[in-house]
């Protein structure tokens, strides 16, 4: 297990690598080239510069989050073949500089949805929440709200240029149901996984967030059976999962502990996002809780134990953190609460290692 921290790059992230380096036990960065649009080839010289910058700060760069999939691939347009070729070139370029894992998702239009990016907890901290009543509105309104409440930061998967055309995007997806999306996902995986095998990259799909349909959009990576489908459609160690405990558990019908155990055992989880959520007792509403078991609905000891006992040896990162101690910045991606989360997860891991592992 190696602890990592998501970082958007020096132009897009106010957190400094030197500060991340001071988090005890922090080994690596989960990096990106945030300005490149979906479908573009990631240039070698840019990847090289990023790796060198991270390594100069005493950290490693082995995981990329995300290399986004162009909508034409998800919709299944003839132009997808060009974007798939670009994606393969990006895979080769990343592998050339030591990248091992690429996190991505296969959700139409929205990468993830929360209805409140500034949900206040009793202790005065701010977190993100999802309340079903909050999405009973026009998607364009949601886009506007998210942009207005993101403190001036572009959020991952919420590129303003793309979402300015949200109506057209919905129209483009009108004939894409779950089966069609699955067919297009299979087409993509069959095309790229041989390249990944050749260069030693592991693809790691992030589950849908939330893991059920909203706005009538198809959703195909939402539970155990969907993850099983992904792993089987191209049965290769290069075709894996970014297991996000929060996203999976956002549907209380998903048993996050069993899902983790099964796919760790099958060696299909090269990368994990570990966070806690608190159910609000109202259908599937929740807020993103501090990482500690005592602060949310998930048992984080049981989560890490399921990973440990089933041989997890990949990269792990604390997921979204709250805004605390007066920090401002990109919602979910402040320094302090994620640092606390990382320390807590490392503490649990040490305890499990010294008891279970003995
Ligand atoms: Mn996640």
Boltz pocket constraint, residues with backbone or C-beta under 6 A from the ligand:
constraints:
  - pocket:
      binder: B
      contacts: [[A, 206], [A, 244], [A, 246], [A, 247], [A, 273], [A, 319]]
      max_distance: 6.0
